Amino acid sequence: MKRRELLKHLSENGCEELREGKKHTLWHNPALNKYPTIPRHTELSNFLCKKICRDLGVTPIG
């Protein structure tokens, strides 16, 4: 899955980008107060995308 698709899905579900790091981006879900990191690769595995969504409390894509 493309990284930009995942970021668009997260922002549509109420999550926001907190800060950019050198290799990862920190996202925040204000409703659940969770802070997972997302690697800055152009392609992410489907397993990783589902894990990130689960960590943020968002319904997984697809």
mmCIF file as gemmi writes it, N, C-alpha and C atoms, coordinates in Angstrom:
data_model
loop_
_atom_site.group_PDB
_atom_site.id
_atom_site.type_symbol
_atom_site.label_atom_id
_atom_site.label_alt_id
_atom_site.label_comp_id
_atom_site.label_asym_id
_atom_site.label_entity_id
_atom_site.label_seq_id
_atom_site.pdbx_PDB_ins_code
_atom_site.Cartn_x
_atom_site.Cartn_y
_atom_site.Cartn_z
_atom_site.occupancy
_atom_site.B_iso_or_equiv
_atom_site.pdbx_formal_charge
_atom_site.auth_seq_id
_atom_site.auth_asym_id
_atom_site.pdbx_PDB_model_num
ATOM 1 N N . MET Axp A 1 ? 0.842 -1.17 0 1 0 ? 1 A 1
ATOM 2 C CA . MET Axp A 1 ? 0 0 0 1 0 ? 1 A 1
ATOM 3 C C . MET Axp A 1 ? 0.892 1.239 0 1 0 ? 1 A 1
ATOM 4 N N . LYS Axp A 2 ? 0.462 2.236 -0.675 1 0 ? 2 A 1
ATOM 5 C CA . LYS Axp A 2 ? 1.199 3.498 -0.707 1 0 ? 2 A 1
ATOM 6 C C . LYS Axp A 2 ? 1.051 4.224 0.621 1 0 ? 2 A 1
ATOM 7 N N . ARG Axp A 3 ? 2.106 4.88 1.038 1 0 ? 3 A 1
ATOM 8 C CA . ARG Axp A 3 ? 2.118 5.603 2.311 1 0 ? 3 A 1
ATOM 9 C C . ARG Axp A 3 ? 1.107 6.742 2.293 1 0 ? 3 A 1
ATOM 10 N N . ARG Axp A 4 ? 1.011 7.427 1.181 1 0 ? 4 A 1
ATOM 11 C CA . ARG Axp A 4 ? 0.097 8.577 1.112 1 0 ? 4 A 1
ATOM 12 C C . ARG Axp A 4 ? -1.364 8.148 1.251 1 0 ? 4 A 1
ATOM 13 N N . GLU Axp A 5 ? -1.709 6.926 0.786 1 0 ? 5 A 1
ATOM 14 C CA . GLU Axp A 5 ? -3.069 6.413 0.959 1 0 ? 5 A 1
ATOM 15 C C . GLU Axp A 5 ? -3.377 6.187 2.433 1 0 ? 5 A 1
ATOM 16 N N . LEU Axp A 6 ? -2.395 5.638 3.145 1 0 ? 6 A 1
ATOM 17 C CA . LEU Axp A 6 ? -2.578 5.404 4.581 1 0 ? 6 A 1
ATOM 18 C C . LEU Axp A 6 ? -2.72 6.731 5.327 1 0 ? 6 A 1
ATOM 19 N N . LEU Axp A 7 ? -1.887 7.704 5.006 1 0 ? 7 A 1
ATOM 20 C CA . LEU Axp A 7 ? -1.953 8.996 5.693 1 0 ? 7 A 1
ATOM 21 C C . LEU Axp A 7 ? -3.281 9.703 5.421 1 0 ? 7 A 1
ATOM 22 N N . LYS Axp A 8 ? -3.781 9.582 4.205 1 0 ? 8 A 1
ATOM 23 C CA . LYS Axp A 8 ? -5.075 10.176 3.868 1 0 ? 8 A 1
ATOM 24 C C . LYS Axp A 8 ? -6.185 9.506 4.675 1 0 ? 8 A 1
ATOM 25 N N . HIS Axp A 9 ? -6.13 8.184 4.791 1 0 ? 9 A 1
ATOM 26 C CA . HIS Axp A 9 ? -7.129 7.428 5.56 1 0 ? 9 A 1
ATOM 27 C C . HIS Axp A 9 ? -7.09 7.835 7.036 1 0 ? 9 A 1
ATOM 28 N N . LEU Axp A 10 ? -5.897 7.995 7.579 1 0 ? 10 A 1
ATOM 29 C CA . LEU Axp A 10 ? -5.768 8.372 8.986 1 0 ? 10 A 1
ATOM 30 C C . LEU Axp A 10 ? -6.304 9.773 9.241 1 0 ? 10 A 1
ATOM 31 N N . SER Axp A 11 ? -5.99 10.707 8.359 1 0 ? 11 A 1
ATOM 32 C CA . SER Axp A 11 ? -6.461 12.08 8.563 1 0 ? 11 A 1
ATOM 33 C C . SER Axp A 11 ? -7.977 12.182 8.396 1 0 ? 11 A 1
ATOM 34 N N . GLU Axp A 12 ? -8.562 11.36 7.529 1 0 ? 12 A 1
ATOM 35 C CA . GLU Axp A 12 ? -10.018 11.354 7.368 1 0 ? 12 A 1
ATOM 36 C C . GLU Axp A 12 ? -10.726 10.796 8.594 1 0 ? 12 A 1
ATOM 37 N N . ASN Axp A 13 ? -10.017 10.008 9.395 1 0 ? 13 A 1
ATOM 38 C CA . ASN Axp A 13 ? -10.6 9.392 10.578 1 0 ? 13 A 1
ATOM 39 C C . ASN Axp A 13 ? -10.204 10.108 11.867 1 0 ? 13 A 1
ATOM 40 N N . GLY Axp A 14 ? -9.804 11.358 11.775 1 0 ? 14 A 1
ATOM 41 C CA . GLY Axp A 14 ? -9.589 12.17 12.964 1 0 ? 14 A 1
ATOM 42 C C . GLY Axp A 14 ? -8.187 12.167 13.537 1 0 ? 14 A 1
ATOM 43 N N . CYS Axp A 15 ? -7.248 11.509 12.88 1 0 ? 15 A 1
ATOM 44 C CA . CYS Axp A 15 ? -5.868 11.499 13.374 1 0 ? 15 A 1
ATOM 45 C C . CYS Axp A 15 ? -5.114 12.674 12.752 1 0 ? 15 A 1
ATOM 46 N N . GLU Axp A 16 ? -4.048 13.072 13.406 1 0 ? 16 A 1
ATOM 47 C CA . GLU Axp A 16 ? -3.269 14.209 12.911 1 0 ? 16 A 1
ATOM 48 C C . GLU Axp A 16 ? -1.785 13.931 13.048 1 0 ? 16 A 1
ATOM 49 N N . GLU Axp A 17 ? -1.035 14.521 12.13 1 0 ? 17 A 1
ATOM 50 C CA . GLU Axp A 17 ? 0.416 14.389 12.157 1 0 ? 17 A 1
ATOM 51 C C . GLU Axp A 17 ? 0.964 15.281 13.259 1 0 ? 17 A 1
ATOM 52 N N . LEU Axp A 18 ? 1.786 14.701 14.105 1 0 ? 18 A 1
ATOM 53 C CA . LEU Axp A 18 ? 2.329 15.461 15.229 1 0 ? 18 A 1
ATOM 54 C C . LEU Axp A 18 ? 3.675 16.077 14.872 1 0 ? 18 A 1
ATOM 55 N N . ARG Axp A 19 ? 4.604 15.231 14.366 1 0 ? 19 A 1
ATOM 56 C CA . ARG Axp A 19 ? 5.902 15.762 13.957 1 0 ? 19 A 1
ATOM 57 C C . ARG Axp A 19 ? 6.585 14.798 13.007 1 0 ? 19 A 1
ATOM 58 N N . GLU Axp A 20 ? 7.521 15.333 12.246 1 0 ? 20 A 1
ATOM 59 C CA . GLU Axp A 20 ? 8.318 14.542 11.315 1 0 ? 20 A 1
ATOM 60 C C . GLU Axp A 20 ? 9.668 14.256 11.941 1 0 ? 20 A 1
ATOM 61 N N . GLY Axp A 21 ? 10.109 13.039 11.804 1 0 ? 21 A 1
ATOM 62 C CA . GLY Axp A 21 ? 11.442 12.668 12.242 1 0 ? 21 A 1
ATOM 63 C C . GLY Axp A 21 ? 12.3 12.411 11.019 1 0 ? 21 A 1
ATOM 64 N N . LYS Axp A 22 ? 13.488 11.87 11.247 1 0 ? 22 A 1
ATOM 65 C CA . LYS Axp A 22 ? 14.371 11.599 10.123 1 0 ? 22 A 1
ATOM 66 C C . LYS Axp A 22 ? 13.897 10.384 9.329 1 0 ? 22 A 1
ATOM 67 N N . LYS Axp A 23 ? 13.461 9.332 10.038 1 0 ? 23 A 1
ATOM 68 C CA . LYS Axp A 23 ? 13.039 8.109 9.365 1 0 ? 23 A 1
ATOM 69 C C . LYS Axp A 23 ? 11.583 7.746 9.626 1 0 ? 23 A 1
ATOM 70 N N . HIS Axp A 24 ? 10.919 8.411 10.568 1 0 ? 24 A 1
ATOM 71 C CA . HIS Axp A 24 ? 9.541 8.093 10.92 1 0 ? 24 A 1
ATOM 72 C C . HIS Axp A 24 ? 8.736 9.37 11.116 1 0 ? 24 A 1
ATOM 73 N N . THR Axp A 25 ? 7.422 9.24 11.028 1 0 ? 25 A 1
ATOM 74 C CA . THR Axp A 25 ? 6.496 10.332 11.304 1 0 ? 25 A 1
ATOM 75 C C . THR Axp A 25 ? 5.655 9.926 12.501 1 0 ? 25 A 1
ATOM 76 N N . LEU Axp A 26 ? 5.483 10.825 13.425 1 0 ? 26 A 1
ATOM 77 C CA . LEU Axp A 26 ? 4.689 10.55 14.622 1 0 ? 26 A 1
ATOM 78 C C . LEU Axp A 26 ? 3.281 11.086 14.407 1 0 ? 26 A 1
ATOM 79 N N . TRP Axp A 27 ? 2.293 10.191 14.539 1 0 ? 27 A 1
ATOM 80 C CA . TRP Axp A 27 ? 0.891 10.564 14.386 1 0 ? 27 A 1
ATOM 81 C C . TRP Axp A 27 ? 0.193 10.472 15.726 1 0 ? 27 A 1
ATOM 82 N N . HIS Axp A 28 ? -0.923 11.194 15.859 1 0 ? 28 A 1
ATOM 83 C CA . HIS Axp A 28 ? -1.631 11.274 17.13 1 0 ? 28 A 1
ATOM 84 C C . HIS Axp A 28 ? -3.124 11.127 16.889 1 0 ? 28 A 1
ATOM 85 N N . ASN Axp A 29 ? -3.76 10.312 17.723 1 0 ? 29 A 1
ATOM 86 C CA . ASN Axp A 29 ? -5.222 10.206 17.726 1 0 ? 29 A 1
ATOM 87 C C . ASN Axp A 29 ? -5.696 10.887 19.006 1 0 ? 29 A 1
ATOM 88 N N . PRO Axp A 30 ? -6.234 12.103 18.914 1 0 ? 30 A 1
ATOM 89 C CA . PRO Axp A 30 ? -6.632 12.836 20.118 1 0 ? 30 A 1
ATOM 90 C C . PRO Axp A 30 ? -7.736 12.145 20.913 1 0 ? 30 A 1
ATOM 91 N N . ALA Axp A 31 ? -8.602 11.372 20.25 1 0 ? 31 A 1
ATOM 92 C CA . ALA Axp A 31 ? -9.701 10.721 20.95 1 0 ? 31 A 1
ATOM 93 C C . ALA Axp A 31 ? -9.201 9.636 21.901 1 0 ? 31 A 1
ATOM 94 N N . LEU Axp A 32 ? -8.183 8.89 21.484 1 0 ? 32 A 1
ATOM 95 C CA . LEU Axp A 32 ? -7.665 7.786 22.296 1 0 ? 32 A 1
ATOM 96 C C . LEU Axp A 32 ? -6.307 8.089 22.924 1 0 ? 32 A 1
ATOM 97 N N . ASN Axp A 33 ? -5.718 9.226 22.567 1 0 ? 33 A 1
ATOM 98 C CA . ASN Axp A 33 ? -4.415 9.65 23.076 1 0 ? 33 A 1
ATOM 99 C C . ASN Axp A 33 ? -3.339 8.603 22.791 1 0 ? 33 A 1
ATOM 100 N N . LYS Axp A 34 ? -3.252 8.188 21.517 1 0 ? 34 A 1
ATOM 101 C CA . LYS Axp A 34 ? -2.261 7.209 21.087 1 0 ? 34 A 1
ATOM 102 C C . LYS Axp A 34 ? -1.282 7.871 20.127 1 0 ? 34 A 1
ATOM 103 N N . TYR Axp A 35 ? -0.016 7.415 20.152 1 0 ? 35 A 1
ATOM 104 C CA . TYR Axp A 35 ? 1.05 8.023 19.372 1 0 ? 35 A 1
ATOM 105 C C . TYR Axp A 35 ? 1.902 6.985 18.63 1 0 ? 35 A 1
ATOM 106 N N . PRO Axp A 36 ? 1.416 6.34 17.577 1 0 ? 36 A 1
ATOM 107 C CA . PRO Axp A 36 ? 2.282 5.406 16.849 1 0 ? 36 A 1
ATOM 108 C C . PRO Axp A 36 ? 3.157 6.129 15.826 1 0 ? 36 A 1
ATOM 109 N N . THR Axp A 37 ? 4.215 5.462 15.406 1 0 ? 37 A 1
ATOM 110 C CA . THR Axp A 37 ? 5.096 6.019 14.383 1 0 ? 37 A 1
ATOM 111 C C . THR Axp A 37 ? 4.839 5.307 13.066 1 0 ? 37 A 1
ATOM 112 N N . ILE Axp A 38 ? 5.036 6.042 11.978 1 0 ? 38 A 1
ATOM 113 C CA . ILE Axp A 38 ? 4.848 5.503 10.637 1 0 ? 38 A 1
ATOM 114 C C . ILE Axp A 38 ? 6.16 5.699 9.886 1 0 ? 38 A 1
ATOM 115 N N . PRO Axp A 39 ? 6.733 4.616 9.344 1 0 ? 39 A 1
ATOM 116 C CA . PRO Axp A 39 ? 7.985 4.755 8.6 1 0 ? 39 A 1
ATOM 117 C C . PRO Axp A 39 ? 7.797 5.595 7.341 1 0 ? 39 A 1
ATOM 118 N N . ARG Axp A 40 ? 8.869 6.224 6.894 1 0 ? 40 A 1
ATOM 119 C CA . ARG Axp A 40 ? 8.786 7.118 5.747 1 0 ? 40 A 1
ATOM 120 C C . ARG Axp A 40 ? 9.218 6.434 4.461 1 0 ? 40 A 1
ATOM 121 N N . HIS Axp A 41 ? 8.663 5.237 4.202 1 0 ? 41 A 1
ATOM 122 C CA . HIS Axp A 41 ? 8.889 4.53 2.946 1 0 ? 41 A 1
ATOM 123 C C . HIS Axp A 41 ? 7.716 4.824 2.027 1 0 ? 41 A 1
ATOM 124 N N . THR Axp A 42 ? 7.935 4.727 0.715 1 0 ? 42 A 1
ATOM 125 C CA . THR Axp A 42 ? 6.822 4.979 -0.203 1 0 ? 42 A 1
ATOM 126 C C . THR Axp A 42 ? 5.839 3.821 -0.207 1 0 ? 42 A 1
ATOM 127 N N . GLU Axp A 43 ? 6.309 2.6 -0.017 1 0 ? 43 A 1
ATOM 128 C CA . GLU Axp A 43 ? 5.455 1.415 0.042 1 0 ? 43 A 1
ATOM 129 C C . GLU Axp A 43 ? 5.495 0.827 1.439 1 0 ? 43 A 1
ATOM 130 N N . LEU Axp A 44 ? 4.333 0.516 1.986 1 0 ? 44 A 1
ATOM 131 C CA . LEU Axp A 44 ? 4.229 -0.125 3.298 1 0 ? 44 A 1
ATOM 132 C C . LEU Axp A 44 ? 3.475 -1.442 3.125 1 0 ? 44 A 1
ATOM 133 N N . SER Axp A 45 ? 3.843 -2.44 3.899 1 0 ? 45 A 1
ATOM 134 C CA . SER Axp A 45 ? 3.153 -3.724 3.799 1 0 ? 45 A 1
ATOM 135 C C . SER Axp A 45 ? 1.736 -3.588 4.358 1 0 ? 45 A 1
ATOM 136 N N . ASN Axp A 46 ? 0.847 -4.44 3.88 1 0 ? 46 A 1
ATOM 137 C CA . ASN Axp A 46 ? -0.543 -4.411 4.349 1 0 ? 46 A 1
ATOM 138 C C . ASN Axp A 46 ? -0.616 -4.76 5.83 1 0 ? 46 A 1
ATOM 139 N N . PHE Axp A 47 ? 0.238 -5.673 6.268 1 0 ? 47 A 1
ATOM 140 C CA . PHE Axp A 47 ? 0.273 -6.055 7.684 1 0 ? 47 A 1
ATOM 141 C C . PHE Axp A 47 ? 0.616 -4.844 8.552 1 0 ? 47 A 1
ATOM 142 N N . LEU Axp A 48 ? 1.612 -4.064 8.138 1 0 ? 48 A 1
ATOM 143 C CA . LEU Axp A 48 ? 2.019 -2.881 8.901 1 0 ? 48 A 1
ATOM 144 C C . LEU Axp A 48 ? 0.921 -1.823 8.907 1 0 ? 48 A 1
ATOM 145 N N . CYS Axp A 49 ? 0.248 -1.639 7.781 1 0 ? 49 A 1
ATOM 146 C CA . CYS Axp A 49 ? -0.842 -0.656 7.715 1 0 ? 49 A 1
ATOM 147 C C . CYS Axp A 49 ? -1.988 -1.034 8.654 1 0 ? 49 A 1
ATOM 148 N N . LYS Axp A 50 ? -2.32 -2.325 8.706 1 0 ? 50 A 1
ATOM 149 C CA . LYS Axp A 50 ? -3.376 -2.777 9.614 1 0 ? 50 A 1
ATOM 150 C C . LYS Axp A 50 ? -2.962 -2.578 11.061 1 0 ? 50 A 1
ATOM 151 N N . LYS Axp A 51 ? -1.691 -2.821 11.37 1 0 ? 51 A 1
ATOM 152 C CA . LYS Axp A 51 ? -1.197 -2.641 12.731 1 0 ? 51 A 1
ATOM 153 C C . LYS Axp A 51 ? -1.241 -1.172 13.138 1 0 ? 51 A 1
ATOM 154 N N . ILE Axp A 52 ? -0.855 -0.278 12.242 1 0 ? 52 A 1
ATOM 155 C CA . ILE Axp A 52 ? -0.881 1.156 12.528 1 0 ? 52 A 1
ATOM 156 C C . ILE Axp A 52 ? -2.32 1.609 12.773 1 0 ? 52 A 1
ATOM 157 N N . CYS Axp A 53 ? -3.248 1.151 11.94 1 0 ? 53 A 1
ATOM 158 C CA . CYS Axp A 53 ? -4.66 1.508 12.117 1 0 ? 53 A 1
ATOM 159 C C . CYS Axp A 53 ? -5.182 0.983 13.449 1 0 ? 53 A 1
ATOM 160 N N . ARG Axp A 54 ? -4.825 -0.243 13.781 1 0 ? 54 A 1
ATOM 161 C CA . ARG Axp A 54 ? -5.256 -0.838 15.059 1 0 ? 54 A 1
ATOM 162 C C . ARG Axp A 54 ? -4.669 -0.062 16.239 1 0 ? 54 A 1
ATOM 163 N N . ASP Axp A 55 ? -3.399 0.33 16.139 1 0 ? 55 A 1
ATOM 164 C CA . ASP Axp A 55 ? -2.769 1.092 17.215 1 0 ? 55 A 1
ATOM 165 C C . ASP Axp A 55 ? -3.441 2.451 17.42 1 0 ? 55 A 1
ATOM 166 N N . LEU Axp A 56 ? -3.921 3.045 16.326 1 0 ? 56 A 1
ATOM 167 C CA . LEU Axp A 56 ? -4.576 4.356 16.421 1 0 ? 56 A 1
ATOM 168 C C . LEU Axp A 56 ? -6.066 4.243 16.737 1 0 ? 56 A 1
ATOM 169 N N . GLY Axp A 57 ? -6.606 3.039 16.702 1 0 ? 57 A 1
ATOM 170 C CA . GLY Axp A 57 ? -8.037 2.861 16.957 1 0 ? 57 A 1
ATOM 171 C C . GLY Axp A 57 ? -8.901 3.239 15.78 1 0 ? 57 A 1
ATOM 172 N N . VAL Axp A 58 ? -8.38 3.07 14.573 1 0 ? 58 A 1
ATOM 173 C CA . VAL Axp A 58 ? -9.081 3.41 13.335 1 0 ? 58 A 1
ATOM 174 C C . VAL Axp A 58 ? -9.404 2.108 12.611 1 0 ? 58 A 1
ATOM 175 N N . THR Axp A 59 ? -10.519 2.067 11.877 1 0 ? 59 A 1
ATOM 176 C CA . THR Axp A 59 ? -10.839 0.863 11.111 1 0 ? 59 A 1
ATOM 177 C C . THR Axp A 59 ? -9.794 0.674 10.029 1 0 ? 59 A 1
ATOM 178 N N . PRO Axp A 60 ? -9.307 -0.557 9.834 1 0 ? 60 A 1
ATOM 179 C CA . PRO Axp A 60 ? -8.287 -0.815 8.822 1 0 ? 60 A 1
ATOM 180 C C . PRO Axp A 60 ? -8.812 -0.579 7.414 1 0 ? 60 A 1
ATOM 181 N N . ILE Axp A 61 ? -7.903 -0.314 6.509 1 0 ? 61 A 1
ATOM 182 C CA . ILE Axp A 61 ? -8.246 -0.101 5.106 1 0 ? 61 A 1
ATOM 183 C C . ILE Axp A 61 ? -8.436 -1.463 4.441 1 0 ? 61 A 1
ATOM 184 N N . GLY Axp A 62 ? -9.474 -1.554 3.62 1 0 ? 62 A 1
ATOM 185 C CA . GLY Axp A 62 ? -9.699 -2.767 2.818 1 0 ? 62 A 1
ATOM 186 C C . GLY Axp A 62 ? -9.972 -3.918 3.635 1 0 ? 62 A 1
